[in-house]
Amino acid sequence: MDPWEEVRASDERPGARGGGPAGRDPRDPERGPGRLSTPVAGVGGRVQDARMLLADVAATSSALGATRSRLAKRALLVDLLRRTPPADVPIVARYLAGELRQRRTGLGWRSLRTMPPPADEPSLQVADVDAAFARMAGLAGPGSGTARAAEAAALFGAATAPEQDFLGRLVSGEVRQGALDALLLDAVAEAAGVPPESVRRAAMLAGATEPVAQAALAATDPSAAREALAAFTLEVGRPVRPMLAQSAPDVAAALTTVADVEDGDLAVVDAKLDGIRVQVHRADDEVAVFTRSLDDITARVPEIVEQVRALPAHRLVLDGEALVVDGTGRPVPFQDTAARAASGDAEVAATQLLQPFFFDCLHLDGEDLLDRPLTERLAALDRLLVDRPGLGVARVVTADPETALEHARAVLAAGHEGVVVKAAGSSYEAGRRGAAWVKVKPRHTLDLVVLAVERGSGRRQGLLSNIHLGARDEHGGFVMLGKTFKGMTDEMLAWQTERFRELEMADDGWVVTVRPEQVVEIAFDGVQRSTRYPGGLALRFARVLRYRDDKSAAEADTITRVRELAAWAEG
Ligand SMILES: Nc1ncnc2c1ncn2[C@@H]1O[C@H](COP(=O)(O)OP(=O)(O)OP(=O)(O)O)[C@@H](O)[C@H]1O
C-alpha cells in the first residue's frame, strides 16, 4: 500500500484540528478561588527595597495547582509579579516558568523523605533559596554528598511547612517545569501594561523568559516597558526559539491549511528529515550550534562548525536538521543520529559525521530576515549554498496537490520521514506552532510521558521494562493511556532502567512510580475506547520508537489530541 494512502486511510481526518485558544472558559470569574489575600500594590507601587518571600511564591504555586482556568491562573501570576521587587523577578519567573533545571542541584527524591521540623514563621527569601540551589549545583567530588545534605537540611529547616512542601515539589519535579511559560508571558504583559505579543516576541528572540520578564517589569511605565522589549532583537550568537509545525493527516490537507491553493497561493513542500534540529550562528570565524531546546552543542559537532565556516558569508543564522547519513547518502536510523549527537567522544565523532541540512535562513550579512516571506529567505539560503546545494533540503514550490504528493513520495523513497508544507509568504514565527508550517508523516506517533515502570521478568529480570504512558491533560496533570514493553532494544532497556531509577518516587516492589519528566515517542495502530484507563481511551499496539530528550514533559502530546484521533477513527 502506498504509505501516503495509508495516512489517509488511518485515523486522522482533515479539518478537525485547531480551534480557538485552549482552555479559556468565559464563565470563569476574573479571579480564581486561590486568590492571594495580600493586596496588589500596582506596578508603580511595587516594594522596591524588600525582597520576595518564598512564602508568596509557594502560596501562588499551590493556588495555581488548585485553579483550573487559564484566566484565573493568569490573574494569580499577575498578582505575584506586581508584588515582586524587580531584582527578584528573574528568580520568580524561573521558578514558575520552568527554566530551573532541578536535576542540577543533585538533590534526589530520596533526600526529601526525611525533612527537618518546619520553621514557625516564614523568613526565607527567594534569593536565598536560589543561592542555596546554586551552591548545591556547584558541589562536586569527594565530600559533596555530605555538603549537599547539610545545605539541604539548612534550607528545609528554615522553611515553614507549606514552604517545605513547595520546595519538595520543586525538587521532585511536581511543580512542572515549562508548563506555565506561555501563561507567565501573558501575565508579564499584563503586569507591565504592554501588549502580550510584544512580550512573546521578545522572549522568542531572547530564547528565554527570565530576561524579558525582568526588562518589562523593571520599567517605570508601560511605554518604557515597550521600549525595553523592543530592544530584544535577533542577535547573532544568541539562539531564538525555533518555529514549530502543526500536523495534518495528508499532503492535500496540509496544502489547504497553509495556502489558498484554489487562488494559486504557493506552498513550499520540504523533505522532513528525521534528525536533530540545529540552529547555527556565525560571526566571522565564530560558529555556535544550538539544539531545539537551545542547548549549545558546538563543542560536540566540529564537522558542522567546519561546514558552516566554509560558507561564503560573514554573519549568518540558519535553521536546519542534522543527521548521520550512510555511504549512499541515506539517513541512518534516528537512534544512531541521536546517539552521535549526544556523544562528546572524539572517536565516535570522527567516524559518524553529522551532516547539516538547512531549510531556513534568519539572518545573512547584516540583514534580519525573520519578517520576510519564506520565499525571500529561501532565495537568500540558495545564494548562500550555491556551491554546496547538498546542504539544502529537497523542496518543491507549488499550488498543485498532485505535484506536492509526488514530491512527498520521492522524499519517502529517499528514506526521510515525511514532508513539511509551508506557506510561501509566511514570516518566521519564532517559538510558535502556527498554521504556516504543517508536517505530514505517514506513520502515527505520539510523544507521551512515562508515569511509572514495572519490573521485568524472565529475560528482563533485574531490568525496568513495561512503561506506563501518559498524555498531558488541560490542568497540568497526566492521563494514563496504556502500557508497553514493546520496541525496546537491549540498550534502551539498560538506559531506561538507570533513568527511571533516577526519577523514582516510589517503589511498591512491582511498579516504580517516577517523576513525570521523560518523554517517549510511541508508534501505535489506533486509539480505542477502553474502560481500563481513566481517560476512557487506550492505544492499540503501542510500541516505543525512541526516548526524546529534546522535549520536556510540558511539550508532550495532550489528551485532547488523543481524543481527536479517537473521534477521527470513529468517523
Ligand atoms: N524541512 C524541514 N522544515 C522544518 N522542520 C523540519 C524539516 N525537516 C525536519 N524538520 C524537523 O521537524 C520538526 C517540526 O515538527 P514539530 O515542530 O512538530 O517538532 P517535533 O515535535 O520535534 O516533531 P517530530 O516529533 O515530528 O519530529 C522540526 O523541529 C525539525 O526538527
The ligand as a Tripos MOL2 file, in Angstrom:
@<TRIPOS>MOLECULE
LIG
   31    33     1     0     0
SMALL
NO_CHARGES

@<TRIPOS>ATOM
      1 N1         12.3400   20.7530    6.1840 N.pl3     1 LIG1
      2 C1         12.0280   20.9040    7.4600 C.ar      1 LIG1
      3 N2         11.4120   22.0310    7.8720 N.ar      1 LIG1
      4 C2         11.0720   22.2110    9.1730 C.ar      1 LIG1
      5 N3         11.3070   21.2990   10.1380 N.ar      1 LIG1
      6 C3         11.9070   20.1460    9.7830 C.ar      1 LIG1
      7 C4         12.2920   19.9090    8.4410 C.ar      1 LIG1
      8 N4         12.8570   18.6860    8.3970 N.ar      1 LIG1
      9 C5         12.8420   18.2020    9.6350 C.ar      1 LIG1
     10 N5         12.2590   19.0560   10.4940 N.ar      1 LIG1
     11 C6         12.0430   18.7990   11.9330 C.3       1 LIG1
     12 O1         10.6510   18.6780   12.1460 O.3       1 LIG1
     13 C7         10.2750   19.3850   13.2990 C.3       1 LIG1
     14 C8          8.9300   20.0260   13.0790 C.3       1 LIG1
     15 O2          7.9610   19.3250   13.7340 O.3       1 LIG1
     16 P1          7.4790   19.8010   15.1610 P.3       1 LIG1
     17 O3          7.5020   21.2600   15.2190 O.co2     1 LIG1
     18 O4          6.1920   19.1540   15.4240 O.co2     1 LIG1
     19 O5          8.5950   19.2930   16.1190 O.3       1 LIG1
     20 P2          8.6540   17.8590   16.7660 P.3       1 LIG1
     21 O6          7.5610   17.6920   17.7350 O.co2     1 LIG1
     22 O7         10.0550   17.7180   17.2290 O.co2     1 LIG1
     23 O8          8.3330   16.9740   15.5180 O.3       1 LIG1
     24 P3          8.5810   15.4520   15.3100 P.3       1 LIG1
     25 O9          8.4140   14.7630   16.6110 O.co2     1 LIG1
     26 O10         7.5310   15.1160   14.3150 O.co2     1 LIG1
     27 O11         9.9710   15.4150   14.7630 O.co2     1 LIG1
     28 C9         11.3140   20.4470   13.4680 C.3       1 LIG1
     29 O12        11.5070   20.7140   14.8410 O.3       1 LIG1
     30 C10        12.5460   19.8980   12.8210 C.3       1 LIG1
     31 O13        13.3980   19.3250   13.7880 O.3       1 LIG1
@<TRIPOS>BOND
     1     1     2 1
     2     2     3 ar
     3     2     7 ar
     4     3     4 ar
     5     4     5 ar
     6     5     6 ar
     7     6     7 ar
     8     6    10 ar
     9     7     8 ar
    10     8     9 ar
    11     9    10 ar
    12    10    11 1
    13    11    12 1
    14    11    30 1
    15    12    13 1
    16    13    14 1
    17    13    28 1
    18    14    15 1
    19    15    16 1
    20    16    17 2
    21    16    18 1
    22    16    19 1
    23    19    20 1
    24    20    21 2
    25    20    22 1
    26    20    23 1
    27    23    24 1
    28    24    25 2
    29    24    26 1
    30    24    27 1
    31    28    29 1
    32    28    30 1
    33    30    31 1
@<TRIPOS>SUBSTRUCTURE
     1 LIG1         1 GROUP 0 **** ****
